Amino acid sequence: MAFGGLELPDLPLLSISTRLHFLLHHLKTRDMTGRLLEISIEWTQLELGSSTHILNTTPIPSYVTSTWVTALCNVLSPFALTFRSTPQSPPPRQNDMYLMDLFRATNLSHTQLQSLNYCRLFLRVVFISDITDAAGQYIDLPYRGHPPTIAPRRLSTYRWPNLTKPPTSQHWEL
């Protein structure tokens, strides 16, 4: 009012703060909505395949399915907020890496990253150690084919997405 303003709230900022309050409130109270939000966050984290928590990932890669959580992350990105969460379990091996972190560190296009992530989700793997030999020096023989001939030797406790069709030969070649 002192400078001739109308004291109207900034509507985009009000919308963001309301969504953030909604998320934090339901995660803290652990009600049904909070549990569904946790599931959405965990599912998106698995799809992201990264060591960085989804709420701290900016921008959200385009190969991740758009959800309410990813939309929130995208509108929060200009504010450089950092969320603390329970620490993730360490990688299975010393010097192990998340496959998608490794792929994203290269100069691959969006389409290539999308293809690699689709293959990763199809194989149900997260780490380099998931597809390499015990020494971590070579890709296991079953993973070298186009398409790979994978025997169910590694059981995962994750609930993976059901992919409607297997990756194409171009995906495997990449």
Secondary structure, 3 states (H helix, E strand, C coil): CCCCCCCCCCHHHHHHHHHHHHHHHHHHHCCHHHHHHHHHHHHHHHHHCCCCCHHHCCCCCCCCCCCHHHHHHHHHHHHCCCCCCCCCCCCCCCCCCEHHHHHHCCCCCHHHHHHHHHHHHHHCCCEHHHCECCCCCCECHHHCCCCCCCCCCCCCCCCCCCCCCCCCHHHHHC
